[in-house]
Amino acid sequence: MGAFIGLLAGVGLLLIWRSGPRAPRRDPARLGWSTRRDELIRQAGVESVSSAQLLSLQVISAALAGLLVQLITGTLAVAACFTVFAFLGPLAVVRRMRQRRQVALRELWPEAIDNLASAVRAGMSLPEGVSGLGVRGPEPLRPAFARFGVSYRASGRFAECLNALKHDLADPVGDRVCETLRVAREVGGSDLGTVLRTLSELLRADARTRAELETRQGWTVSAARLAVAAPWIVLLLLGTQSSTLQTFDSSGGVLLLGIGAAVCLLAYRIMVRIGRLPEEPRVLR
């Protein structure tokens, strides 16, 4: 009896173990950092650039900026501050590119959904209509949908091709559209046209609302950037007066620069969080 109970316990533990994920263990911190940067680059629409290459560009920019400011001012503390700013500069540019791309794509998605709805009303299947957006859709979206069409014709697996399309688009609104298409494909029926028209109306309303709010609150972000940049521009202009800048190489000067940088960073983060709308989350599988 004891052997039978032990056998049942062993089989139960084996089933529990087999029900869990079998993915290999990886460093979560390193994986998360690299994944976030790669996702940021894809959302910015920058192709053939990896997170390692972006990091290399940041290091080169920081080195050049630090050397240039050191030659101009002759002050190590001031050069160190601008080295940090130059290191963060390329990352800020990529984030700005991502924001502009998302705003541009947000205006194009309703047109793409209208084209898809027209194709479905004309008698085309949903995969054929999605593939047709590679020819009839908005110009910036055509390459991604063309690659979807090639992948679907090669494999015939709609769900897997949708996952690849989401990864290729790297856009929050595109994720919502792909998930809606996935549900429409699985449910089917005669309501597909109604679903697509409703989705197009919702995307248009959402784009109008976000555009209006971003226009009203954009001045807050601009004011925050100007308020943060102004003191450091004045500090750089003081480079012509070497006697004044030499005081920043002392311990008190370094402490003053550190406090000023921390206050500027904190004020900028607070003003940006107040003035900027929350980013739309990605829907990943």
C-alpha positions in Angstrom: 0.0 0.0 0.0 2.8 2.4 0.8 4.5 1.7 -2.5 1.2 2.4 -4.3 0.8 5.7 -2.5 4.4 6.6 -3.3 3.8 5.8 -7.0 0.7 8.1 -7.1 2.7 10.9 -5.4 5.5 10.5 -7.9 3.1 10.5 -10.9 1.4 13.6 -9.5 4.7 15.5 -9.0 5.7 14.4 -12.5 2.5 15.8 -14.0 2.8 19.0 -12.0 6.4 19.4 -13.3 5.4 18.6 -16.9 2.6 21.2 -16.8 5.1 24.1 -16.2 7.0 26.0 -18.9 10.1 24.3 -20.2 11.9 27.5 -21.3 15.5 27.7 -20.4 16.4 30.0 -17.5 17.8 33.4 -18.5 18.9 36.4 -16.6 15.6 38.5 -16.1 17.4 41.8 -15.7 19.6 41.5 -18.8 16.7 40.1 -20.8 14.4 42.9 -19.8 16.9 45.6 -20.5 17.8 44.3 -23.9 14.2 43.6 -24.8 13.0 47.0 -23.8 15.7 48.7 -25.9 15.0 46.5 -28.9 11.3 47.2 -28.6 12.0 50.9 -28.4 14.1 50.8 -31.6 11.4 48.9 -33.5 8.7 51.3 -32.3 10.8 54.2 -33.6 10.9 52.6 -37.0 14.7 52.3 -37.1 15.7 49.2 -39.0 18.9 47.2 -38.9 19.9 48.8 -35.5 20.4 46.7 -32.4 20.5 47.8 -28.8 24.2 47.1 -28.7 24.7 49.5 -31.6 22.6 52.2 -29.9 24.7 51.7 -26.8 27.9 52.2 -28.8 26.5 55.4 -30.3 25.7 56.6 -26.8 29.2 55.9 -25.6 30.8 57.6 -28.6 28.6 60.7 -28.3 29.4 60.9 -24.6 33.1 60.7 -25.2 33.1 63.3 -28.0 30.9 65.7 -26.0 33.0 65.3 -22.9 36.2 65.9 -24.8 34.8 69.0 -26.6 33.5 70.6 -23.4 36.7 69.8 -21.6 38.7 71.6 -24.4 36.3 74.6 -24.3 35.9 75.1 -20.5 38.9 73.3 -19.1 36.7 72.2 -16.2 36.4 68.4 -15.5 33.1 68.7 -13.5 31.3 70.6 -16.2 32.6 68.2 -18.9 31.4 65.2 -16.8 27.9 66.7 -16.7 27.7 67.2 -20.5 29.1 63.7 -20.9 26.1 62.3 -19.1 23.8 64.5 -21.2 25.4 63.3 -24.4 25.1 59.7 -23.3 21.3 60.1 -22.8 20.9 62.2 -26.0 20.6 59.4 -28.6 18.1 57.5 -26.4 16.0 60.7 -26.2 16.1 61.1 -30.0 14.9 57.5 -30.5 12.1 58.0 -28.0 11.1 61.2 -29.9 11.1 59.2 -33.2 8.9 56.6 -31.6 6.4 59.2 -30.5 6.3 60.8 -33.9 5.9 57.4 -35.6 3.0 56.4 -33.3 1.2 59.7 -34.0 1.6 59.3 -37.8 0.4 55.7 -37.7 -2.5 56.5 -35.5 -3.9 58.7 -38.3 -3.4 55.9 -40.9 -5.1 53.0 -39.2 -8.7 54.0 -39.8 -8.0 54.2 -43.6 -6.4 50.8 -43.5 -9.4 49.3 -41.7 -11.8 50.9 -44.3 -9.8 49.3 -47.1 -10.0 46.0 -45.3 -13.8 46.3 -44.8 -14.2 47.2 -48.5 -12.3 44.1 -49.5 -14.4 41.9 -47.2 -17.6 43.4 -48.6 -16.3 42.6 -52.1 -16.2 38.9 -51.2 -12.5 38.4 -50.2 -11.6 36.4 -47.2 -10.1 38.1 -44.2 -6.5 36.8 -44.8 -6.7 37.9 -48.4 -8.0 41.3 -47.4 -5.2 41.7 -44.9 -2.7 40.7 -47.5 -4.2 43.1 -50.0 -3.3 46.0 -47.7 0.3 45.5 -48.8 -0.9 46.9 -52.2 -3.9 49.1 -51.4 -3.2 50.2 -47.8 -1.5 53.4 -46.6 2.0 53.7 -47.9 3.9 53.5 -44.5 2.0 50.3 -43.6 2.4 48.5 -47.0 5.8 46.8 -46.3 4.6 45.1 -43.1 1.4 43.8 -44.7 3.2 42.7 -47.9 5.5 40.6 -45.7 2.4 39.2 -44.0 1.0 38.2 -47.4 4.2 36.4 -48.3 4.3 34.6 -44.9 0.6 33.6 -45.1 0.9 32.2 -48.6 3.9 30.2 -47.5 2.5 28.7 -44.3 -1.3 29.3 -44.4 -1.3 29.9 -40.6 -3.2 33.0 -39.9 -2.5 33.3 -36.1 1.2 32.9 -36.4 1.4 35.4 -39.3 -0.6 37.9 -37.2 2.0 37.5 -34.4 4.7 38.2 -36.9 2.8 41.2 -38.2 2.4 42.6 -34.7 6.2 42.2 -34.2 6.9 43.9 -37.5 4.5 46.8 -37.0 5.7 47.4 -33.4 2.7 49.8 -32.8 0.2 49.8 -29.9 -2.7 50.6 -32.3 -1.5 47.8 -34.6 -1.6 45.4 -31.7 -5.3 46.2 -31.1 -6.1 45.8 -34.8 -4.4 42.5 -35.0 -6.1 41.1 -31.9 -9.5 42.3 -33.3 -8.7 40.5 -36.6 -7.7 37.4 -34.6 -11.0 37.3 -32.8 -13.0 38.1 -36.0 -11.2 35.2 -37.7 -11.9 32.7 -34.9 -15.6 33.8 -34.4 -16.4 34.3 -38.1 -20.0 34.9 -39.1 -21.7 37.7 -41.1 -20.8 40.4 -38.6 -17.2 40.9 -39.8 -18.1 44.0 -41.8 -19.8 45.5 -38.8 -16.9 44.7 -36.6 -14.5 46.4 -39.0 -16.6 49.5 -39.4 -17.0 49.8 -35.6 -13.2 49.4 -35.1 -12.6 52.1 -37.7 -14.9 54.5 -35.9 -13.3 53.8 -32.5 -9.8 54.4 -33.9 -10.9 57.7 -35.5 -12.5 58.9 -32.2 -9.4 57.8 -30.2 -7.1 59.6 -32.6 -9.1 62.8 -32.5 -9.2 62.7 -28.7 -5.5 62.0 -28.2 -4.5 64.6 -30.8 -6.6 67.3 -29.0 -5.2 66.4 -25.6 -1.6 66.3 -26.9 -2.0 69.7 -28.5 -3.4 71.2 -25.3 -0.7 69.7 -23.1 2.2 70.0 -25.4 3.3 73.4 -24.1 3.9 71.8 -20.7 6.6 69.4 -22.1 8.1 72.2 -24.1 8.3 74.4 -21.1 9.9 71.6 -19.1 12.6 71.0 -21.7 13.4 74.7 -21.9 13.6 75.1 -18.1 16.0 72.2 -17.8 18.2 73.2 -20.8 18.5 76.9 -20.0 20.8 76.7 -16.9 23.2 74.3 -18.6 23.4 76.4 -21.8 24.3 79.4 -19.6 26.9 77.3 -17.8 28.4 76.3 -21.2 28.5 80.0 -22.3 30.5 80.8 -19.2 33.3 78.7 -20.8 34.9 82.0 -22.0 35.5 82.9 -18.4 37.9 80.3 -17.1 38.4 81.9 -13.7 34.7 81.5 -13.0 34.5 77.9 -14.1 37.5 76.8 -12.1 35.4 77.0 -9.0 33.3 74.1 -10.2 36.4 71.8 -9.9 36.3 72.1 -6.1 34.3 69.9 -3.9 31.6 72.5 -3.3 31.3 73.1 -7.1 30.9 69.4 -7.8 28.2 69.2 -5.1 26.5 72.2 -6.5 26.5 70.7 -10.0 25.2 67.4 -8.7 22.3 69.0 -6.8 21.4 71.2 -9.8 21.4 68.1 -12.1 19.2 66.1 -9.7 16.8 69.0 -9.3 16.5 69.6 -13.1 16.0 65.9 -13.7 13.3 65.6 -11.0 11.5 68.8 -12.2 11.6 67.5 -15.8 10.2 64.1 -14.9 7.4 65.6 -12.9 6.4 68.1 -15.6 6.6 65.5 -18.3 4.4 63.1 -16.3 1.9 65.8 -15.7 1.8 67.1 -19.3 2.2 63.9 -21.3 -0.6 61.4 -22.0 0.1 57.8 -20.9 1.6 55.6 -23.6 -0.6 52.9 -25.1 0.5 49.5 -23.9 1.7 46.9 -26.3 -0.4 43.7 -26.6 2.2 40.9 -26.7 1.8 37.1 -27.0 
